[in-house]
Structure formats: structure tokens, C-alpha cells
């Protein structure tokens, strides 16, 4: 599993995950939307920690900086 997420991408995902978690835990959102946000929070945190997004593979996306070699 080769990393395909750069630092900025990982930071943005982490910030969004924190915001979504706060919305769920403070019960600002409820019902189905709360479950969806909770699942997205987990996905964003895991992908940020490992630096790999499976969705980027079929789309051939990489947010890693390009090497100048």
C-alpha cells in the first residue's frame, strides 16, 4: 500500500473529522445524518493516519508532492 496523500490533504481531513465528531457528540445533528457523519469521521481519521485513500487509486489521484529527480 503506497501512500497517496500529502500533508495538506491529511490535515484537511483531520480538521473535517474533528468538526464532524463535534457535531455528532454534541447532538447538533441526529438520525441518519449523525450515523453518516460518524462513519465519515472514522474513515477520514483512518485515511489521515495511514496516508492512503483507496478512492484515489482508481481515480489515479495523488496529493503527494512530486519529486524533482
N, C-alpha and C positions, 0 to 999 in steps of 0.2 A: 504494500500500500504506500504509494508515493504521495508526499504532501502536495497539495494543490491550492492552499490558502495562504495568502500573505498576512502580515501583521495587521494591516488596516482592516481587512476583511474579518479577521478573528476578533479584533477589538469591537467593531460594529456589532457583530453577532452577540458578543458578551453583553454589551450595553443593552441591546434589544431584549436579550434573555432576562436581564435583571428587571427591566421595565415590565415585561410581561409577567414575571413572577410576582412582582409587587401588586399588579392589577388583580391577579388571581388570589393571592393571600389576603389582600385587604377586602376581597369580595366586591370590588368595583365592577367586575364582570361576573356573570353567573350562568349556569346552564351549560348548553353545548359549547358556547364560545369559551367558557372557562376551561373546559376539557381540551379544546383545540389549542388554546394558548399554553396550557400546561405541557402538552405534548411537544409543541414547537419550542418551548423553553428548554426541555430536555435535549431535543435534537440540536438546538443552537449551542448549548453548553458542551455537549459531547464533541460535536464537529470542531468547535473552537479549541478544545483541549488537545485533540489529536491532529488538528491541522489538515484534515481531509474531508472533503464534501463529496459523497457519492454521486450527487446530481451533476456535479461539474464534469465527471468522466464522460458520459455520453454527449454532453454539450461541448466537450473539448475546451473547457474554461480553466484557466489557472490565474490566480491573482498573485502568484509569487513574482518577485522582481526577476527580470531577465538577466542572465549572466552576460558580461561583456567580453567573453573569450572567443 
